[in-house]
Amino acid sequence: MEYISVESSNIEKIGYDDQKRQLHILFLKKTHYIYYDVPVKTYEEFLASDSKGRFFAQFIKGMYAYQNVTGQVETD
């Protein structure tokens, strides 16, 4: 899976596993979360959004099951 660096005051990188429908978000605080069962369209809209933080707050946070995997998943 490829991680894409993004311009954001909170988010460093975003990755997406299309087979598992998992959205990976690496925050600038060095925390890493996986959001489950996220449609590819949501991922694409997330990447295209002008404000990653605003999109995250409106369309991802609280909408999908997630897990904190900080230190458990390689991001390089």
N, C-alpha and C positions, 0 to 999 in steps of 0.2 A: 504494500500500500504506500502511496506517495503522500507526503505531507506538503501542504502549500503554505508558505509564509504569507501573512496578511498584514495590512495596515490597520492597527487597532490599538486603543489604549489599554485593553485587557487581554486580547487574544494574540498569541504568537503564531500558531500554526493550526491548520485544519486538514484533516484527512478523512477519506470515506472509503469504506469497504463495500462495494456494490453487491457482492455476493451475499454478505451477511447483513446488509442494510444498516451498518454501524457508522455513526458519525463520531470521529475522534476530534477532540478539541484540547489543544495544549495552551494553557493560559500563561500569561507573562509571569505569574506567581510560581511558575514551574509545576502547576498541578495539571493532571491529565485525566480527562473524563471521556468515557464512551457513552454515547446515547444510542439506544437500541430501536430498531424497526423504524428508522428515519427514511422516508422516501427520497430517491435520488433528486427529485425536483426540489425538495426543500434544501438539500445540499447545494445544488446549483444556484438557487436563489440566494442562499447564504453567501456563497462566494461572490456573487454579482452585486450584493447589497453595498450601498454607500457607507453604512455604519454597521459593522459586524456586531458591535455590542448591542445596539438597538434591535437588530434582527434576532440575535440570540435571546434577548429578554422577551421579545414579543412572540416568537414562533418556535423556540426550542425549549427554553427553561420552563420546567413544569409541565411540558407537553409529552415528554417521552421518558421511559424508564432509563436510568443511567447508573453508572458505576464509576467511582473514583479509582483509577488504576495507576496513580502516581508511583513511579519507580518500578512498575510491573511490566510495562510495555515499551519496547524500543521505539524511538521516534526518528532515528536517522536512517 
